[in-house]
Amino acid sequence: MSHTLARRRQAGSSAPSRSNGVVAVLALAGIVVSLMQTLVIPIVPELPNYLDASASNAAWAVTATLLAAAVATPVVGRLGDMFGKRRLLLVSIVLLVSGSVVCALSDSLVPMIVGRTLQGLSAAVVPLGISIMRDVLPAERLAGSTALMSASLGVGGALGLPAAAFTADHYDWHMLFWISAVLGLVALALVVLVVPESTVRTGGSFDLLGSLGLSTGLVSLLLAVSKGGDWGWTSGTTLGLFAGAAVVFLGWGRYELRTDQPLVDLRTTARRQVLFTNLASVALGFSMFAMSLVLPQVLQLPEQTGYGLGRSMLAVGLILAPQGLVMMAMSAVSAGITRAKGPKVTLMIGAVVVAAGYGLSIVLMSEVWHIVLVACVIGGGVGFAYGAMPALIMSAVPASETAAANSLNTLMRSMGTSFASALAGVILAQLTTDFGGHALPSENGFKSVMALGAGSALLAFALASFLPRRRTAAEGAESAGAQA
């Protein structure tokens, strides 16, 4: 076993209270960053008025965050491996605070987009936090702690929606961003005081050309996916971006395989355990976001449609909030199963539970308690699955590449949500019903998207079945020693 791992175990076991503090602070930082996903949802319909912009231009306040997060996550992960994960974690939180302040002072489109871009650049906090845990926590604490950190993505999103809706209803909309700035400062101070720096570094030089290539490819792909519905899926712009992304990714992959210190080690990424975990992450990211697109709309549509429940945005947030608590609770159960049976089994159980939740939605979506049940079942499955993914990634890569590997896995989940948003948008635009002269998504449209969510969860289950069997303790120790 490596000396680094031995020291980590000794340090962690000699200071359990400090370990608890590290886990709590990193999970809090993850929740604060995940709030950025739901922060603007209550004010999206009013953004054109607030910013004196068209609806299509105001939508860039959301798109900019998506693009910035996609670009920053793998780049910051690699920089964390090279120069210190805690250092890059602090930089990410500073960017979040800066972006929140810029948005809070904004009354026009351009500064709002700048601020939302800065907020998006903080997206690597969760994979960095998971990587820090691997380096500084005792081995017996790692499964539960990383599961909790991974679940913070969903917890922050679920709990942030009602809080953001309440704030938007009762205060000036700028208050949303002042609150996020204060929360970011709290997280920043706690990280400085509690979280130690990891001594595990890769060193070397940063792959600037590789980062530019990956960023160009991601921006082209995600722009085409996120704006294709507005521009037209067969428009020259959309098709050109898809084609450009394909060309860039091919060239980037060839370059990464030939350079000595690549941004993304494609040979490591191609290992069966890493590859199939990332593929399953795309499918589960797709599946989770399908619920996020459908359930709020069903809750808000007028009761006169025959399937809408006529609730306010604040009520929607409160109804969906329990799924975040279930997700957090299931992270502990997920860790227990991972320790007993291995993360592959945990991931497969999570995927089945998610699929079962979507199956329930096909027949149970006519009452508020139906929505609560469906959201909690799906959230529980996501808590299982997301808790297993870091364990699968970290057991397959050297400690010196943990942040980059976890960041890539986080990016794969985000790609899944982007694909879900685009495909669900197409389905709901095609399957509509007339209501007072307005075209609204039909009940069959919603059920089709939920069925698609079930299918993607079952796809994640199938992909997870290709993961290697669980290693014995002797094999794990031998592998850890070899990686050191």
Secondary structure as a PSIPRED ss2 file (coil, helix, strand):
# PSIPRED VFORMAT (PSIPRED V4.0)

   1 M C   1.000  0.000  0.000
   2 S C   1.000  0.000  0.000
   3 H H   0.000  1.000  0.000
   4 T H   0.000  1.000  0.000
   5 L H   0.000  1.000  0.000
   6 A H   0.000  1.000  0.000
   7 R H   0.000  1.000  0.000
   8 R H   0.000  1.000  0.000
   9 R H   0.000  1.000  0.000
  10 Q H   0.000  1.000  0.000
  11 A H   0.000  1.000  0.000
  12 G H   0.000  1.000  0.000
  13 S H   0.000  1.000  0.000
  14 S H   0.000  1.000  0.000
  15 A C   1.000  0.000  0.000
  16 P H   0.000  1.000  0.000
  17 S H   0.000  1.000  0.000
  18 R H   0.000  1.000  0.000
  19 S H   0.000  1.000  0.000
  20 N H   0.000  1.000  0.000
  21 G H   0.000  1.000  0.000
  22 V H   0.000  1.000  0.000
  23 V H   0.000  1.000  0.000
  24 A H   0.000  1.000  0.000
  25 V H   0.000  1.000  0.000
  26 L H   0.000  1.000  0.000
  27 A H   0.000  1.000  0.000
  28 L H   0.000  1.000  0.000
  29 A H   0.000  1.000  0.000
  30 G H   0.000  1.000  0.000
  31 I H   0.000  1.000  0.000
  32 V H   0.000  1.000  0.000
  33 V H   0.000  1.000  0.000
  34 S H   0.000  1.000  0.000
  35 L H   0.000  1.000  0.000
  36 M H   0.000  1.000  0.000
  37 Q H   0.000  1.000  0.000
  38 T H   0.000  1.000  0.000
  39 L C   1.000  0.000  0.000
  40 V C   1.000  0.000  0.000
  41 I H   0.000  1.000  0.000
  42 P H   0.000  1.000  0.000
  43 I H   0.000  1.000  0.000
  44 V H   0.000  1.000  0.000
  45 P H   0.000  1.000  0.000
  46 E H   0.000  1.000  0.000
  47 L H   0.000  1.000  0.000
  48 P H   0.000  1.000  0.000
  49 N H   0.000  1.000  0.000
  50 Y H   0.000  1.000  0.000
  51 L H   0.000  1.000  0.000
  52 D C   1.000  0.000  0.000
  53 A C   1.000  0.000  0.000
  54 S C   1.000  0.000  0.000
  55 A H   0.000  1.000  0.000
  56 S H   0.000  1.000  0.000
  57 N H   0.000  1.000  0.000
  58 A H   0.000  1.000  0.000
  59 A C   1.000  0.000  0.000
  60 W H   0.000  1.000  0.000
  61 A H   0.000  1.000  0.000
  62 V H   0.000  1.000  0.000
  63 T H   0.000  1.000  0.000
  64 A H   0.000  1.000  0.000
  65 T H   0.000  1.000  0.000
  66 L H   0.000  1.000  0.000
  67 L H   0.000  1.000  0.000
  68 A H   0.000  1.000  0.000
  69 A H   0.000  1.000  0.000
  70 A H   0.000  1.000  0.000
  71 V H   0.000  1.000  0.000
  72 A H   0.000  1.000  0.000
  73 T H   0.000  1.000  0.000
  74 P H   0.000  1.000  0.000
  75 V H   0.000  1.000  0.000
  76 V H   0.000  1.000  0.000
  77 G H   0.000  1.000  0.000
  78 R H   0.000  1.000  0.000
  79 L H   0.000  1.000  0.000
  80 G H   0.000  1.000  0.000
  81 D H   0.000  1.000  0.000
  82 M H   0.000  1.000  0.000
  83 F H   0.000  1.000  0.000
  84 G C   1.000  0.000  0.000
  85 K H   0.000  1.000  0.000
  86 R H   0.000  1.000  0.000
  87 R H   0.000  1.000  0.000
  88 L H   0.000  1.000  0.000
  89 L H   0.000  1.000  0.000
  90 L H   0.000  1.000  0.000
  91 V H   0.000  1.000  0.000
  92 S H   0.000  1.000  0.000
  93 I H   0.000  1.000  0.000
  94 V H   0.000  1.000  0.000
  95 L H   0.000  1.000  0.000
  96 L H   0.000  1.000  0.000
  97 V H   0.000  1.000  0.000
  98 S H   0.000  1.000  0.000
  99 G H   0.000  1.000  0.000
 100 S H   0.000  1.000  0.000
 101 V H   0.000  1.000  0.000
 102 V H   0.000  1.000  0.000
 103 C H   0.000  1.000  0.000
 104 A H   0.000  1.000  0.000
 105 L C   1.000  0.000  0.000
 106 S C   1.000  0.000  0.000
 107 D C   1.000  0.000  0.000
 108 S C   1.000  0.000  0.000
 109 L H   0.000  1.000  0.000
 110 V H   0.000  1.000  0.000
 111 P H   0.000  1.000  0.000
 112 M H   0.000  1.000  0.000
 113 I H   0.000  1.000  0.000
 114 V H   0.000  1.000  0.000
 115 G H   0.000  1.000  0.000
 116 R H   0.000  1.000  0.000
 117 T H   0.000  1.000  0.000
 118 L H   0.000  1.000  0.000
 119 Q H   0.000  1.000  0.000
 120 G H   0.000  1.000  0.000
 121 L C   1.000  0.000  0.000
 122 S C   1.000  0.000  0.000
 123 A C   1.000  0.000  0.000
 124 A C   1.000  0.000  0.000
 125 V H   0.000  1.000  0.000
 126 V H   0.000  1.000  0.000
 127 P H   0.000  1.000  0.000
 128 L H   0.000  1.000  0.000
 129 G H   0.000  1.000  0.000
 130 I H   0.000  1.000  0.000
 131 S H   0.000  1.000  0.000
 132 I H   0.000  1.000  0.000
 133 M H   0.000  1.000  0.000
 134 R H   0.000  1.000  0.000
 135 D H   0.000  1.000  0.000
 136 V H   0.000  1.000  0.000
 137 L C   1.000  0.000  0.000
 138 P C   1.000  0.000  0.000
 139 A H   0.000  1.000  0.000
 140 E H   0.000  1.000  0.000
 141 R H   0.000  1.000  0.000
 142 L H   0.000  1.000  0.000
 143 A H   0.000  1.000  0.000
 144 G H   0.000  1.000  0.000
 145 S H   0.000  1.000  0.000
 146 T H   0.000  1.000  0.000
 147 A H   0.000  1.000  0.000
 148 L H   0.000  1.000  0.000
 149 M H   0.000  1.000  0.000
 150 S H   0.000  1.000  0.000
 151 A H   0.000  1.000  0.000
 152 S H   0.000  1.000  0.000
 153 L H   0.000  1.000  0.000
 154 G H   0.000  1.000  0.000
 155 V H   0.000  1.000  0.000
 156 G H   0.000  1.000  0.000
 157 G H   0.000  1.000  0.000
 158 A H   0.000  1.000  0.000
 159 L H   0.000  1.000  0.000
 160 G H   0.000  1.000  0.000
 161 L H   0.000  1.000  0.000
 162 P H   0.000  1.000  0.000
 163 A H   0.000  1.000  0.000
 164 A H   0.000  1.000  0.000
 165 A H   0.000  1.000  0.000
 166 F H   0.000  1.000  0.000
 167 T H   0.000  1.000  0.000
 168 A H   0.000  1.000  0.000
 169 D H   0.000  1.000  0.000
 170 H H   0.000  1.000  0.000
 171 Y C   1.000  0.000  0.000
 172 D C   1.000  0.000  0.000
 173 W C   1.000  0.000  0.000
 174 H H   0.000  1.000  0.000
 175 M H   0.000  1.000  0.000
 176 L H   0.000  1.000  0.000
 177 F H   0.000  1.000  0.000
 178 W H   0.000  1.000  0.000
 179 I H   0.000  1.000  0.000
 180 S H   0.000  1.000  0.000
 181 A H   0.000  1.000  0.000
 182 V H   0.000  1.000  0.000
 183 L H   0.000  1.000  0.000
 184 G H   0.000  1.000  0.000
 185 L H   0.000  1.000  0.000
 186 V H   0.000  1.000  0.000
 187 A H   0.000  1.000  0.000
 188 L H   0.000  1.000  0.000
 189 A H   0.000  1.000  0.000
 190 L H   0.000  1.000  0.000
 191 V H   0.000  1.000  0.000
 192 V H   0.000  1.000  0.000
 193 L H   0.000  1.000  0.000
 194 V H   0.000  1.000  0.000
 195 V C   1.000  0.000  0.000
 196 P C   1.000  0.000  0.000
 197 E C   1.000  0.000  0.000
 198 S C   1.000  0.000  0.000
 199 T C   1.000  0.000  0.000
 200 V C   1.000  0.000  0.000
 201 R C   1.000  0.000  0.000
 202 T C   1.000  0.000  0.000
 203 G C   1.000  0.000  0.000
 204 G C   1.000  0.000  0.000
 205 S C   1.000  0.000  0.000
 206 F C   1.000  0.000  0.000
 207 D C   1.000  0.000  0.000
 208 L H   0.000  1.000  0.000
 209 L H   0.000  1.000  0.000
 210 G H   0.000  1.000  0.000
 211 S H   0.000  1.000  0.000
 212 L H   0.000  1.000  0.000
 213 G H   0.000  1.000  0.000
 214 L H   0.000  1.000  0.000
 215 S H   0.000  1.000  0.000
 216 T H   0.000  1.000  0.000
 217 G H   0.000  1.000  0.000
 218 L H   0.000  1.000  0.000
 219 V H   0.000  1.000  0.000
 220 S H   0.000  1.000  0.000
 221 L H   0.000  1.000  0.000
 222 L H   0.000  1.000  0.000
 223 L H   0.000  1.000  0.000
 224 A H   0.000  1.000  0.000
 225 V H   0.000  1.000  0.000
 226 S H   0.000  1.000  0.000
 227 K H   0.000  1.000  0.000
 228 G H   0.000  1.000  0.000
 229 G H   0.000  1.000  0.000
 230 D H   0.000  1.000  0.000
 231 W H   0.000  1.000  0.000
 232 G C   1.000  0.000  0.000
 233 W C   1.000  0.000  0.000
 234 T C   1.000  0.000  0.000
 235 S C   1.000  0.000  0.000
 236 G H   0.000  1.000  0.000
 237 T H   0.000  1.000  0.000
 238 T H   0.000  1.000  0.000
 239 L H   0.000  1.000  0.000
 240 G H   0.000  1.000  0.000
 241 L H   0.000  1.000  0.000
 242 F H   0.000  1.000  0.000
 243 A H   0.000  1.000  0.000
 244 G H   0.000  1.000  0.000
 245 A H   0.000  1.000  0.000
 246 A H   0.000  1.000  0.000
 247 V H   0.000  1.000  0.000
 248 V H   0.000  1.000  0.000
 249 F H   0.000  1.000  0.000
 250 L H   0.000  1.000  0.000
 251 G H   0.000  1.000  0.000
 252 W H   0.000  1.000  0.000
 253 G H   0.000  1.000  0.000
 254 R H   0.000  1.000  0.000
 255 Y H   0.000  1.000  0.000
 256 E H   0.000  1.000  0.000
 257 L H   0.000  1.000  0.000
 258 R H   0.000  1.000  0.000
 259 T C   1.000  0.000  0.000
 260 D C   1.000  0.000  0.000
 261 Q C   1.000  0.000  0.000
 262 P C   1.000  0.000  0.000
 263 L C   1.000  0.000  0.000
 264 V C   1.000  0.000  0.000
 265 D C   1.000  0.000  0.000
 266 L H   0.000  1.000  0.000
 267 R H   0.000  1.000  0.000
 268 T H   0.000  1.000  0.000
 269 T H   0.000  1.000  0.000
 270 A C   1.000  0.000  0.000
 271 R C   1.000  0.000  0.000
 272 R H   0.000  1.000  0.000
 273 Q H   0.000  1.000  0.000
 274 V H   0.000  1.000  0.000
 275 L H   0.000  1.000  0.000
 276 F H   0.000  1.000  0.000
 277 T H   0.000  1.000  0.000
 278 N H   0.000  1.000  0.000
 279 L H   0.000  1.000  0.000
 280 A H   0.000  1.000  0.000
 281 S H   0.000  1.000  0.000
 282 V H   0.000  1.000  0.000
 283 A H   0.000  1.000  0.000
 284 L H   0.000  1.000  0.000
 285 G H   0.000  1.000  0.000
 286 F H   0.000  1.000  0.000
 287 S H   0.000  1.000  0.000
 288 M H   0.000  1.000  0.000
 289 F H   0.000  1.000  0.000
 290 A H   0.000  1.000  0.000
 291 M H   0.000  1.000  0.000
 292 S H   0.000  1.000  0.000
 293 L H   0.000  1.000  0.000
 294 V H   0.000  1.000  0.000
 295 L H   0.000  1.000  0.000
 296 P H   0.000  1.000  0.000
 297 Q H   0.000  1.000  0.000
 298 V H   0.000  1.000  0.000
 299 L H   0.000  1.000  0.000
 300 Q H   0.000  1.000  0.000
 301 L C   1.000  0.000  0.000
 302 P C   1.000  0.000  0.000
 303 E H   0.000  1.000  0.000
 304 Q H   0.000  1.000  0.000
 305 T H   0.000  1.000  0.000
 306 G C   1.000  0.000  0.000
 307 Y C   1.000  0.000  0.000
 308 G C   1.000  0.000  0.000
 309 L C   1.000  0.000  0.000
 310 G C   1.000  0.000  0.000
 311 R C   1.000  0.000  0.000
 312 S C   1.000  0.000  0.000
 313 M H   0.000  1.000  0.000
 314 L H   0.000  1.000  0.000
 315 A H   0.000  1.000  0.000
 316 V H   0.000  1.000  0.000
 317 G H   0.000  1.000  0.000
 318 L H   0.000  1.000  0.000
 319 I H   0.000  1.000  0.000
 320 L H   0.000  1.000  0.000
 321 A H   0.000  1.000  0.000
 322 P H   0.000  1.000  0.000
 323 Q H   0.000  1.000  0.000
 324 G H   0.000  1.000  0.000
 325 L H   0.000  1.000  0.000
 326 V H   0.000  1.000  0.000
 327 M H   0.000  1.000  0.000
 328 M H   0.000  1.000  0.000
 329 A H   0.000  1.000  0.000
 330 M H   0.000  1.000  0.000
 331 S H   0.000  1.000  0.000
 332 A H   0.000  1.000  0.000
 333 V H   0.000  1.000  0.000
 334 S H   0.000  1.000  0.000
 335 A H   0.000  1.000  0.000
 336 G H   0.000  1.000  0.000
 337 I H   0.000  1.000  0.000
 338 T H   0.000  1.000  0.000
 339 R H   0.000  1.000  0.000
 340 A H   0.000  1.000  0.000
 341 K H   0.000  1.000  0.000
 342 G C   1.000  0.000  0.000
 343 P H   0.000  1.000  0.000
 344 K H   0.000  1.000  0.000
 345 V H   0.000  1.000  0.000
 346 T H   0.000  1.000  0.000
 347 L H   0.000  1.000  0.000
 348 M H   0.000  1.000  0.000
 349 I H   0.000  1.000  0.000
 350 G H   0.000  1.000  0.000
 351 A H   0.000  1.000  0.000
 352 V H   0.000  1.000  0.000
 353 V H   0.000  1.000  0.000
 354 V H   0.000  1.000  0.000
 355 A H   0.000  1.000  0.000
 356 A H   0.000  1.000  0.000
 357 G H   0.000  1.000  0.000
 358 Y H   0.000  1.000  0.000
 359 G H   0.000  1.000  0.000
 360 L H   0.000  1.000  0.000
 361 S H   0.000  1.000  0.000
 362 I H   0.000  1.000  0.000
 363 V H   0.000  1.000  0.000
 364 L C   1.000  0.000  0.000
 365 M C   1.000  0.000  0.000
 366 S C   1.000  0.000  0.000
 367 E C   1.000  0.000  0.000
 368 V H   0.000  1.000  0.000
 369 W H   0.000  1.000  0.000
 370 H H   0.000  1.000  0.000
 371 I H   0.000  1.000  0.000
 372 V H   0.000  1.000  0.000
 373 L H   0.000  1.000  0.000
 374 V H   0.000  1.000  0.000
 375 A H   0.000  1.000  0.000
 376 C H   0.000  1.000  0.000
 377 V H   0.000  1.000  0.000
 378 I H   0.000  1.000  0.000
 379 G H   0.000  1.000  0.000
 380 G H   0.000  1.000  0.000
 381 G H   0.000  1.000  0.000
 382 V H   0.000  1.000  0.000
 383 G H   0.000  1.000  0.000
 384 F H   0.000  1.000  0.000
 385 A H   0.000  1.000  0.000
 386 Y H   0.000  1.000  0.000
 387 G H   0.000  1.000  0.000
 388 A H   0.000  1.000  0.000
 389 M H   0.000  1.000  0.000
 390 P H   0.000  1.000  0.000
 391 A H   0.000  1.000  0.000
 392 L H   0.000  1.000  0.000
 393 I H   0.000  1.000  0.000
 394 M H   0.000  1.000  0.000
 395 S C   1.000  0.000  0.000
 396 A C   1.000  0.000  0.000
 397 V C   1.000  0.000  0.000
 398 P C   1.000  0.000  0.000
 399 A H   0.000  1.000  0.000
 400 S H   0.000  1.000  0.000
 401 E H   0.000  1.000  0.000
 402 T H   0.000  1.000  0.000
 403 A H   0.000  1.000  0.000
 404 A H   0.000  1.000  0.000
 405 A H   0.000  1.000  0.000
 406 N H   0.000  1.000  0.000
 407 S H   0.000  1.000  0.000
 408 L H   0.000  1.000  0.000
 409 N H   0.000  1.000  0.000
 410 T H   0.000  1.000  0.000
 411 L H   0.000  1.000  0.000
 412 M H   0.000  1.000  0.000
 413 R H   0.000  1.000  0.000
 414 S H   0.000  1.000  0.000
 415 M H   0.000  1.000  0.000
 416 G H   0.000  1.000  0.000
 417 T H   0.000  1.000  0.000
 418 S H   0.000  1.000  0.000
 419 F H   0.000  1.000  0.000
 420 A H   0.000  1.000  0.000
 421 S H   0.000  1.000  0.000
 422 A H   0.000  1.000  0.000
 423 L H   0.000  1.000  0.000
 424 A H   0.000  1.000  0.000
 425 G H   0.000  1.000  0.000
 426 V H   0.000  1.000  0.000
 427 I H   0.000  1.000  0.000
 428 L H   0.000  1.000  0.000
 429 A H   0.000  1.000  0.000
 430 Q H   0.000  1.000  0.000
 431 L C   1.000  0.000  0.000
 432 T E   0.000  0.000  1.000
 433 T E   0.000  0.000  1.000
 434 D E   0.000  0.000  1.000
 435 F E   0.000  0.000  1.000
 436 G C   1.000  0.000  0.000
 437 G C   1.000  0.000  0.000
 438 H E   0.000  0.000  1.000
 439 A E   0.000  0.000  1.000
 440 L E   0.000  0.000  1.000
 441 P E   0.000  0.000  1.000
 442 S C   1.000  0.000  0.000
 443 E H   0.000  1.000  0.000
 444 N H   0.000  1.000  0.000
 445 G H   0.000  1.000  0.000
 446 F H   0.000  1.000  0.000
 447 K H   0.000  1.000  0.000
 448 S H   0.000  1.000  0.000
 449 V H   0.000  1.000  0.000
 450 M H   0.000  1.000  0.000
 451 A H   0.000  1.000  0.000
 452 L H   0.000  1.000  0.000
 453 G H   0.000  1.000  0.000
 454 A H   0.000  1.000  0.000
 455 G H   0.000  1.000  0.000
 456 S H   0.000  1.000  0.000
 457 A H   0.000  1.000  0.000
 458 L H   0.000  1.000  0.000
 459 L H   0.000  1.000  0.000
 460 A H   0.000  1.000  0.000
 461 F H   0.000  1.000  0.000
 462 A H   0.000  1.000  0.000
 463 L H   0.000  1.000  0.000
 464 A H   0.000  1.000  0.000
 465 S C   1.000  0.000  0.000
 466 F C   1.000  0.000  0.000
 467 L C   1.000  0.000  0.000
 468 P C   1.000  0.000  0.000
 469 R C   1.000  0.000  0.000
 470 R C   1.000  0.000  0.000
 471 R C   1.000  0.000  0.000
 472 T C   1.000  0.000  0.000
 473 A H   0.000  1.000  0.000
 474 A H   0.000  1.000  0.000
 475 E H   0.000  1.000  0.000
 476 G H   0.000  1.000  0.000
 477 A H   0.000  1.000  0.000
 478 E H   0.000  1.000  0.000
 479 S H   0.000  1.000  0.000
 480 A H   0.000  1.000  0.000
 481 G H   0.000  1.000  0.000
 482 A H   0.000  1.000  0.000
 483 Q H   0.000  1.000  0.000
 484 A C   1.000  0.000  0.000
